Amino acid sequence: MITELRRYRIIPERMESWLAFFEEAAREHVARGMRVEYAGLDRETSTFIWLRSFEDEADRKASKDNFYGSDWWLEREAFAMDHVLEYDFTFLDASIIREGGEVLQIPLSDGAERPGSRPDSGPDGWEASTRRTFVPARRA
């Protein structure tokens, strides 16, 4: 399972409008097969944080293509992005999850495509910032 941890810094005066939009967006994600695990707000920094999950990288790509190519998103993208000052996301490989009332450890798969190994691009008119995170190369 792959989870995206997504952080959006929202224009403070637009937070109420963002929250109303995102309630609808979360339902659209679920209707298109994505799991919206959590959404919350850091009021101090006007940062909206949410988690969405996918079975694997192929599911992530197909689900995202389905959502971001939909008429629903195309009609609302400019409105949504007009709320956002900046955003970033981190890919997480699930290792422990709760299913129903049980907590389960999930074995990490060797040789599988790493989460986020297919680069995502920002919306039209957005560019990557100069901030980068570096990690050591994977060792065999």
N, C-alpha and C positions, 0 to 999 in steps of 0.2 A: 504494500500500500504506500502511496505517495501523498503527502500532505503539503500544501503550500501555506506558509505563514505569510500573510500579506498585511502590510502597514501602509496606510494612506494618511498623510497629513492634510487635513481639511481646512479650508478657509473658515476661521472661527464663526463668523456671522452666517455661514451657510450650513452649519452642522445639523440643524433641525431638518432642513430640506434634504440633506444627504441621508439622514437616518430614514426618512420617509421613502426616498428612492431605494435605499438598500434593502428595506423590507420587501419590496416588490422584486428587486434583483435576486434576493436569496431564494424566493419562491421559483423564479425562472431557472436558477441554477439547479434546484432540486428536480424540477419538471424535466430537465434535460439530462438527468442521471448523475449529477455531481452531488457529493455529500457536503453540505455546509455544516461544519462541526461546531463552530463558535463564532460569535462576533461581539466585540466589546469596544469601549471607548476609554482612552486616557484623556480626561478632560483638561488636565494641566497642559498638555502639549497639543491638544486638538488632533490627536492621532486615533484613527479608527483602525482596529486590528481584527482580522478575521482569518479563519482556517477553512480550507476546502480540501477534500480528499478524492483520490482516484485509485483504482485498482492497480494500475501500472502506468508506465510512460505512454504506451499505445492508447490506453483509455483516456489519459490526460489530454493527449493531442486531439483525439476524436471528439471528446466532450467540449474542449475549448473551441475547436473549429465549429461545432454545432452551435454553441452559445454566441461566439463573437461574429459568426456569419448570419445570425438570425435577424429577421426584420425587427424583432423586439429590441435588440441591442443597437442595431444601426440607427433606429429612430431615436435612441436615448443617449448614445455615446457622448455627443457634444455636451448635453446637459449634465451628465455624470462627471465628465472630466473637467467641467467648468468649476466644480467644487474642490478639486484636488490641487494642492500646492506641489506635492511630490509623493511618490510611492516607491516602495521596494518590496521584494519578497524573497523568502528563503525556502528552499526545498528540504523537506524532512522525510527520511525513511522511517516508517512506523516500526517501532520495536516492541512497544507494549500498548495494547488498546483495551477498551472495555466493550464487550459485546453482550448486550442484555445486562445481566447482573454479574457477569464474570469479567475478571481482568485476565487477559491473555498475552503471553509473550509470542511475538511473531519472529520466526527465524529470518535473518537477513539472507537474501539470495545472493550467491556468488555468481559473477559473470553477467548478471542482469544489467540492463541499461540503467545508468545512474539517474536519479531524479534530476530533472533540469538539464540533462545532457543535450537536449535539443533547445537551442537558444530561443527565447521569446523576444519579441520586439515590443516597444511601446506603441501607444496609439499614434495615428498620424499627427505630425506637428510636435511630437515629444522626442527627446533624445536622452541617451544615457548620460548621467552626470559623470564627473571626473572621479567620484569616489569608487573605490574598488576594494574587494576583500580578496586576499590571497591565502591559499592553503597549500601545504606541501603536496607534492605529487604523490599519487597512490603508490604504495610499494607492493611489489609482487609477492 
